[in-house]
Amino acid sequence: MLGFVSCFAALLLQSLPTVPSEAGRLIIDNAQFAVWDVTLGPGEGSAAQTRARNAVIVYLDGGVVRMTSADGASQAMTYEPGDVVFDGRGAAAARQNVSENDTVRAVVIDLKDGPVSPLPNTSGYPNAFPRPGVRRAFENDRLVVWDYTWISGMPTPTHFHDKYVVVVYLEDGVLESRTPDGTVAVNEVFFGRTTANPRNRIHSEALVSGRARALILEMK
């Protein structure tokens, strides 16, 4: 099963030029990663291509996808919203969205070579993660994916970001960020919004309105 998962994840990224132009949208591209927002309608698919890089896939809308490997083996996989998959380089398979009425939407995070070491934390504050209430969704030698839900009336501890992060929001709400000097920034978040945030930041976060949950990819 894991082989088929990797094959599908590979094709989500590598086959973007072969699917309709509206299917994949590059939303972030920097020295650490390229991030695509990919939507595939029912019946859409592509031929097999070999992935050149590792990637992480965060599913926004679930669905059923059929993967067909080079030897002709085929299997339909079901994905749920919020599923996280790591895809190793070198995988190749054809895939097709076989959901009857559903699109499959995912954020595909292509990991570029050359991981950057975390900054030493001399701030006097704890690192951003782990933190109370967080769940470790995935981890390997390149990254950790944290699943975190902000709770009204429970701001996070003031913390230091020693690593780069990609944040994929799964709910709609408003977050307030506050630095130790009292500077406040208010950020509207919504389902599918994806941001890349730099390291060397100190702040706390609080839910102002609505709901806020995110899958947070923290680079090592």
C-alpha positions, 0 to 999 in steps of 0.5 A: 500500500505504501508503494502506491501512496508514494506513486500517487504523491509523486504524480501529483507533483511531477505530472502537473504539466500534463494535466489541465492548467487549472489543476496545479498552481505554484503558490510558493517557491524559495530555496527550501521548497516549492509548493503546489496547490493541486486540484483534480476533478473526477476522471482526471489523471496523467501518465507515469513520470519519475519524481526527482525530489522528495515531497510531502502531500497534505490532502485538503479534499479526500477522494479515491485515486487509482494508481497503476504501476509500471508492471500494470498492477493497479489499486484504488486508494481512499484519502481523507481530508487532513491525511499526510503522506511522504513521497520518496524520490524515484517513484513512478505510476499512472494515476486517475481520480476515480471518485464519482462526484468529488475532486481531490485537492492537495498541497504538494510540498516539494523538498529541495536539496540542502537542508538548513540546520536549525538556529541555536535558540538563545532567546530564553523562550521555548522552541515553537514545537513541540507545544501543549496540545500538538500532535506529531503527524509525521517525522523523518530526518528532513522534517516534522509535520505537526497537527495543531488546533488553536483554542479560544482563550488559550494563547500559545506560549511565547516561542522561538522559531528555530526552523523554516515552516510551511503552514497548511490551514484546515479551518477558517478563523482569525489569529492574532500574533504578538511579539514580546515588545507588544507588536500585534499582527492579525491574520485571517486564515481559511481552509487551504491557505498555505504560507511559508514562514521564516525562522528566527521569530519570537511571538505568541498566537491566539485565536480571535474568532472562528476556528483554526487548525493547521498542519505545520511542516517544520524543516529540520 
